[in-house]
Amino acid sequence: MLTLERLFEILQDRRAHPTPNSYTARLLEEGLPRIAQKVGEEATEVVVAALAQDDHRLTEEIADLTYHVLVLMLARGLTLADIAAELERRHR
């Protein structure tokens, strides 16, 4: 099973070793405005799928959103540990 941690490692590797065919490398090259736009688009698609589509489509859209959020985190220098720490702080 692909964990969020492993996916984040793959994204870090794509940033460190970009290839011409890497969508991740291209997003990172296009910069924060493009990455943020993709997060917004994917979030909207999650909402639409939640309200009007089946669970399979919703799962696909959540996967797309998760991927793009991880790319956004990478672009901003955030880690999964940063997010986990914030969730832990809120849980207390």
C-alpha positions as CSV (number, residue, x, y, z in Angstrom):
1,M,0.0,0.0,0.0
2,L,1.2,3.5,-0.9
3,T,1.3,5.6,2.3
4,L,1.2,9.4,2.4
5,E,4.8,9.3,3.7
6,R,6.0,7.2,0.7
7,L,4.1,9.4,-1.7
8,F,5.7,12.5,-0.2
9,E,9.1,10.9,-0.5
10,I,8.4,10.2,-4.2
11,L,7.4,13.8,-4.7
12,Q,10.6,15.0,-3.0
13,D,12.6,12.8,-5.3
14,R,10.8,14.2,-8.4
15,R,11.7,17.7,-7.2
16,A,15.3,16.7,-6.6
17,H,15.6,14.8,-9.8
18,P,13.2,16.3,-12.3
19,T,12.5,14.5,-15.6
20,P,10.8,15.9,-18.7
21,N,7.8,13.6,-18.3
22,S,7.2,14.3,-14.6
23,Y,3.9,16.0,-13.9
24,T,5.2,16.8,-10.4
25,A,8.3,18.4,-11.7
26,R,6.3,20.5,-14.2
27,L,3.9,21.7,-11.4
28,L,6.8,22.7,-9.2
29,E,8.4,24.5,-12.1
30,E,5.2,26.4,-12.9
31,G,5.2,27.6,-9.3
32,L,2.9,28.3,-6.4
33,P,0.1,30.1,-8.3
34,R,-0.4,27.0,-10.6
35,I,-0.2,24.6,-7.7
36,A,-2.7,26.5,-5.7
37,Q,-5.0,26.7,-8.7
38,K,-4.9,22.9,-9.1
39,V,-5.7,22.5,-5.4
40,G,-8.7,24.7,-5.8
41,E,-9.9,22.9,-8.9
42,E,-9.5,19.5,-7.2
43,A,-11.3,20.7,-4.1
44,T,-14.2,21.8,-6.2
45,E,-14.2,18.4,-8.0
46,V,-14.3,16.7,-4.6
47,V,-17.4,18.7,-3.6
48,V,-19.2,17.9,-6.9
49,A,-18.3,14.2,-6.5
50,A,-19.5,14.1,-2.9
51,L,-22.9,15.6,-3.9
52,A,-23.6,14.1,-7.3
53,Q,-21.4,11.1,-8.1
54,D,-20.6,7.6,-6.8
55,D,-18.1,6.6,-4.2
56,H,-15.6,5.5,-6.8
57,R,-15.5,8.9,-8.4
58,L,-15.3,10.6,-5.0
59,T,-12.3,8.4,-4.2
60,E,-10.6,9.4,-7.4
61,E,-11.2,13.1,-6.7
62,I,-10.0,12.8,-3.1
63,A,-6.8,11.1,-4.4
64,D,-6.3,13.9,-6.9
65,L,-6.8,16.5,-4.1
66,T,-4.5,14.7,-1.7
67,Y,-1.7,14.6,-4.4
68,H,-2.0,18.3,-5.2
69,V,-2.1,19.3,-1.5
70,L,1.1,17.3,-1.0
71,V,2.7,19.1,-3.9
72,L,1.6,22.4,-2.4
73,M,3.1,21.4,0.9
74,L,6.4,20.5,-0.8
75,A,6.5,23.8,-2.7
76,R,6.0,25.7,0.6
77,G,8.5,23.6,2.5
78,L,6.0,22.0,4.8
79,T,6.1,18.3,5.8
80,L,3.6,15.7,6.9
81,A,5.2,16.1,10.4
82,D,4.1,19.8,10.3
83,I,0.5,18.8,9.6
84,A,0.6,16.0,12.1
85,A,1.9,18.4,14.8
86,E,-0.9,20.9,14.0
87,L,-3.5,18.1,14.2
88,E,-2.0,17.0,17.5
89,R,-2.1,20.5,18.9
90,R,-5.8,20.8,18.0
91,H,-6.6,17.4,19.6
92,R,-5.3,18.4,23.0
